[in-house]
């Protein structure tokens, strides 16, 4: 499975920019990081950040309504 396939395996996800993804999950940051580490190359980097209170954006790839519904409380 590729990293993109692993990200898309979460029930609720969106690609925000070329290299930034958002997922909505009941898992914590460490659990998500550890799961995704299985799908990245040794020289790649990953950061998992808990979000959900405030967000602002411009020209994201994802559907704007998805971002409103999932990134802002």
MOSUL-V421431 format. One record per pair of residues at least 12 apart in sequence whose C-alpha atoms are under 6 Angstrom apart, sorted by sequence separation. I is the first residue (numbers start at 0). GAP is how many residues later the second one is. D is the distance in Angstrom with one decimal. If there is no record, write none. Layout:
# MOSUL-V421431
i->I gap->GAP d->D
i->I gap->GAP d->D
This chain:
# MOSUL-V421431
i->11 gap->12 d->5.4
i->54 gap->17 d->6.0
i->53 gap->18 d->5.3
i->28 gap->19 d->5.6
i->51 gap->19 d->4.9
i->52 gap->19 d->5.2
i->51 gap->20 d->5.3
i->52 gap->20 d->5.1
i->51 gap->21 d->5.9
i->2 gap->36 d->4.9
i->1 gap->37 d->5.8
i->16 gap->43 d->5.8
i->15 gap->44 d->5.1
i->16 gap->44 d->5.6
i->15 gap->45 d->5.0
i->15 gap->46 d->5.1
i->14 gap->47 d->5.5
i->13 gap->48 d->5.6
